[in-house]
Amino acid sequence: FSFDLKQRKNALNFVRLLEGLPNALQKASEAELATLTAGVFPLPGRRPKALVTYGADRATYVLRVRNRTDDYNVPLWTQVTQTLAAACDLTVLPSCYEPIGTDGVHLEPRFDRSGDKRLFCLSARTLCRRDPERHTPLSYLDVADVINAEGVRPKRDLKELFGRMVFDCLTGNVHNRPENIWFYRANGGWNLAPLSAPRVSPTLIRTRLLPIALNGNDTVADTETAILLASYFGLRKSDAKQMVIGMQKTLYRWKDVAVRLGADPIQINRMASSFNQE
């Protein structure tokens, strides 16, 4: 599907089809079904998304919309989180938010492509070799083991992975599950792919839990624990502390980013718990 905002009616109809899945399939025309079949069905995941051509270069992008069960603007807050991650010097895919449809859409290029070239990618969930008798969740240390064992640029990727761990502790990024941490194969080894679609969500509990453990069974988002693990990522504790402080200063401006992207005051107030660093 060619997602062209100059053809706003067509773009809006497509977004509404995605937002209405799966019920929209019952009312869609044959042409609409053909579009959905081509753009939606090849993509795995828990949330509605589609492949579209977008931008001046008509490149292939992943378009994400709200889920019918969402109680906050997921596309917008995904873009807020991604903007903040880039400001924290993490390697992220270029992305944008377009205010169209119910809650707008989030667009980013495919992480498994380099120009027109297809990359061979596997997730951390697949690459982390586990003893079948071990019942603890996957952790950042397991992902670091992949980089240490088969990484092409281990120093760079270990620092990047540590930065993501700190960022997740400070924001509660709910998208950074092992199946969403991707590697691509190149130059005889594995390379950490750019961060894709990080996302904060409102929380009512003071203790924030992450979808991937820091170490062992410990899924509590705690920067002090992260700092204690710094040497596993080839970092000194002093450098790790400076990274935490730098990200805290950057994330202090989260409201400015949210307002610039069009977040309303009610949702900004709800999201304060995600950025509370006390």
C-alpha positions in Angstrom: 0.0 0.0 0.0 1.3 3.5 -0.9 0.8 5.5 2.3 0.6 9.0 0.8 -0.8 11.8 3.0 -1.5 13.8 -0.2 -4.1 11.1 -0.9 -5.5 11.6 2.6 -8.8 9.8 2.0 -7.1 6.6 0.9 -4.6 6.7 3.7 -7.3 7.3 6.3 -9.4 4.4 5.0 -6.4 2.1 5.2 -5.6 3.2 8.7 -9.2 2.6 9.8 -9.1 -0.9 8.3 -6.1 -1.7 10.3 -7.5 -0.2 13.5 -10.7 -2.3 13.0 -8.9 -5.7 12.7 -10.1 -8.4 12.9 -13.7 -7.3 12.7 -13.0 -5.1 9.7 -12.4 -8.2 7.5 -16.1 -8.9 7.5 -17.0 -5.6 6.0 -14.0 -5.0 3.7 -14.3 -4.9 -0.1 -12.3 -7.3 -2.3 -9.9 -4.5 -3.1 -9.4 -3.7 0.6 -8.9 -7.4 1.5 -6.3 -7.6 -1.2 -4.4 -4.6 0.3 -4.6 -6.1 3.8 -3.4 -9.5 2.6 -0.4 -8.0 0.9 0.6 -5.6 3.6 -0.5 -7.2 6.9 -0.3 -10.9 6.9 3.5 -11.3 6.4 4.2 -9.5 9.6 4.2 -11.4 13.0 3.6 -9.8 16.3 1.0 -8.9 18.9 -0.2 -5.6 17.4 -1.8 -4.5 14.1 0.8 -3.3 11.6 1.4 -3.3 7.9 4.1 -2.8 5.2 3.6 0.4 3.3 5.7 2.6 0.9 6.2 6.0 2.4 8.3 9.1 2.1 10.0 10.9 -0.8 12.1 7.8 -1.6 9.0 5.5 -1.5 10.9 3.1 0.8 9.2 0.3 2.6 8.1 1.2 6.2 6.3 -0.7 9.0 3.1 1.2 9.9 1.7 0.7 13.4 -1.7 1.7 14.5 -3.6 1.5 17.8 -5.1 -1.7 19.0 -8.9 -1.7 19.7 -8.1 -2.5 23.4 -5.6 0.3 23.9 -6.5 2.8 26.6 -3.8 5.3 25.6 -2.2 6.6 22.3 0.3 3.8 21.6 1.6 5.2 18.2 2.3 8.6 19.6 4.0 7.3 22.8 6.0 4.9 20.7 7.4 7.9 18.8 8.0 9.8 22.1 10.0 6.9 23.5 11.9 6.4 20.2 12.8 10.1 20.1 14.0 10.0 23.7 16.0 6.8 23.0 17.8 8.6 20.1 18.5 11.5 22.4 20.1 9.1 24.9 22.6 8.1 22.1 21.0 4.7 21.5 21.0 3.3 18.0 17.4 3.5 16.8 15.6 3.3 13.5 14.6 6.6 12.0 10.8 7.0 12.7 8.0 9.4 12.6 4.4 9.9 13.9 1.6 11.0 11.6 -1.7 12.3 13.2 -4.2 10.4 11.0 -6.9 8.0 12.1 -8.1 7.5 15.7 -4.7 7.9 17.4 -2.3 8.5 14.5 0.3 6.1 13.1 3.9 5.2 13.9 6.2 4.6 10.9 9.7 3.2 10.8 11.9 1.4 8.2 12.3 -2.4 8.4 15.2 -3.5 10.6 15.8 -6.5 8.4 16.7 -4.5 5.4 19.7 -2.5 4.3 18.6 -0.5 1.3 17.2 -3.1 -1.1 19.3 -5.9 0.5 17.5 -8.4 2.8 19.4 -9.1 6.1 19.4 -12.5 7.7 18.0 -11.8 11.2 17.4 -13.8 14.4 16.0 -12.7 17.7 17.7 -13.0 21.1 15.0 -15.4 22.0 16.3 -17.8 19.3 20.0 -17.1 19.7 20.2 -17.5 23.5 21.0 -21.1 24.0 19.4 -22.4 27.1 19.6 -25.5 29.2 16.1 -27.1 29.0 16.2 -27.6 32.7 16.9 -24.0 33.4 13.6 -22.2 34.2 14.8 -18.7 34.9 13.8 -16.0 32.3 16.2 -14.8 29.7 18.3 -11.9 30.9 20.4 -9.1 29.4 23.4 -11.2 30.4 22.2 -14.0 28.2 22.0 -11.5 25.3 25.5 -10.2 26.2 26.8 -13.8 25.9 25.7 -13.9 22.3 27.6 -10.8 21.6 30.7 -12.0 23.4 30.6 -15.4 21.6 29.8 -14.4 18.1 29.6 -10.6 17.9 31.4 -8.9 15.0 31.8 -5.6 17.1 31.5 -6.8 20.7 32.8 -3.6 22.3 30.3 -1.4 20.5 27.3 -3.8 20.8 27.9 -4.5 24.5 27.9 -0.8 25.3 24.7 -0.4 23.2 23.0 -3.3 25.0 24.0 -1.9 28.4 22.6 1.5 27.3 19.3 -0.2 26.4 19.2 -1.9 29.7 19.6 1.5 31.5 17.0 3.1 29.3 14.6 0.4 30.0 15.1 0.7 33.7 14.5 4.5 33.5 11.4 4.3 31.3 9.9 0.8 31.7 10.1 0.1 27.9 7.6 -2.7 27.5 8.6 -3.7 24.0 12.1 -4.9 24.7 11.3 -8.5 25.1 13.9 -11.2 24.0 11.8 -11.8 20.8 12.1 -8.1 20.0 15.9 -7.8 20.4 17.2 -8.6 16.9 20.6 -9.4 15.4 21.6 -9.5 11.8 24.3 -11.7 10.3 27.2 -10.0 8.5 31.0 -10.3 8.2 31.0 -13.7 9.8 29.1 -13.0 13.0 26.1 -11.3 14.6 25.5 -7.6 14.8 23.0 -5.9 17.2 20.2 -4.4 15.1 18.9 -0.9 15.8 16.3 -0.5 18.5 12.8 -0.8 17.0 9.6 0.7 18.4 10.4 1.1 22.1 7.3 2.0 24.1 6.4 3.2 27.5 3.1 2.6 29.1 1.3 4.0 32.1 1.8 2.0 35.3 0.0 2.1 38.6 2.6 0.2 40.6 5.6 1.8 42.1 8.0 -1.1 41.5 8.5 -1.4 37.7 9.1 -4.8 36.2 10.8 -5.4 32.9 9.9 -8.0 30.2 13.5 -9.2 30.3 15.5 -9.9 33.5 18.6 -7.9 34.4 20.2 -10.9 35.9 18.8 -14.3 37.0 15.2 -13.9 38.1 15.6 -10.1 38.7 13.2 -8.2 36.5 12.9 -5.1 38.7 13.9 -2.0 36.8 16.8 -0.7 39.0 19.7 1.3 37.6 21.8 0.4 40.7 21.6 -3.3 39.7 22.5 -2.3 36.2 25.6 -0.5 37.3 26.7 -3.5 39.3 26.6 -5.5 36.1 28.6 -3.0 34.1 31.8 -5.1 33.9 29.9 -7.9 32.2 29.4 -5.4 29.3 33.0 -4.3 29.3 32.3 -1.0 31.1 33.8 0.5 34.2 31.3 1.4 37.0 32.3 5.0 36.8 31.4 5.1 33.0 28.1 3.2 33.7 27.2 5.8 36.4 27.9 8.6 33.9 25.7 6.9 31.3 22.8 6.7 33.9 23.2 10.3 34.9 23.3 11.4 31.2 20.1 9.5 30.4 18.3 10.9 33.4 19.1 14.4 32.3 17.8 13.7 28.8 14.7 12.0 30.0 13.9 14.9 32.3 12.7 16.7 29.1 10.2 13.9 28.2 7.2 16.3 28.5 8.7 18.7 26.0 9.0 15.9 23.5 5.4 14.7 24.2 3.9 18.2 23.8 5.8 18.7 20.6 4.4 15.5 19.1 0.8 16.5 20.2 0.2 14.5 23.4 -2.8 15.8 25.4 -2.4 16.9 29.1 -4.4 14.0 30.4 -2.1 11.4 28.8 1.0 13.3 29.8 -0.2 13.2 33.4 -0.8 9.4 33.1 2.6 8.8 31.7 4.4 10.6 34.5 4.7 7.3 36.4 6.8 5.9 33.5 9.3 8.7 33.7 9.4 9.1 37.5 13.0 8.6 38.5 12.7 8.9 42.2 
